[in-house]
Amino acid sequence: MKVALVGYGKMGKAIEEILVERGHEVVARINHLPTKEDINNAEIAIEFTQPNAAVNNIKALIELGLPTVSGTTGWSDSKNEIDSFVKGKNGALVTASNFSLGVNLFFELSKRFAELMRPYKNDYQIEIEEVHHTQKLDAPSGTAITLAEHLLAYSDYENWSMTEKSPTTIPVRALRVDEVPGTHSVTYTSAIDSLQLTHTAHSRKGFALGAVIAAEWLSGKKGVFGMKDVLGI
């Protein structure tokens, strides 16, 4: 594939390394709103930028006819708008709160765990904690929000919050620590014990590999997809 990278920071460079390893060619490295002149005959785009730039970047790439993989988080309020836009343009888009294979398996385990714990909702309090590097701007992370949404669907809690405390609310904690790629935990705590599921990323490579796999999978398709579609889980 000929790939345009939109967002050429640490993640963009990690993605480029894997693209080259897998025989693809990076034909554009863009750190602003992409234009026709920027994309240099690219066949697909991978976008990892900032929450305040992602929506306009995705729209611009779809307008340019480029299938797009976006790993930027923090813009979920615009998700329905983007989905409608992509479908209206007969475009192709993969978005995910996290592209790591391990995290997406973690999501499925968390759903099953929530189902098993549901009968004991009066005995255990759920808590989500995420830890990321200090350069991550959105909090909580998109991955933590996805976990919370899954737990709301598979348990009897009504909402999640970083501030509110109540028996019907799942508390979410977000910590920012230097040089931490990403750790997410779901903990069930009772008066007598605790049960915990944790995913710990050791580097950005897992996220980068997942984004490249998503781009390879997206080639030739139309529509809006997530990592469940890409991985078939």
Order of alpha helices (4+ residues) and beta strands (2+ residues): beta-alpha-beta-alpha-beta-alpha-beta-alpha-beta-alpha-beta-alpha-beta-beta-beta-beta-alpha-beta-alpha
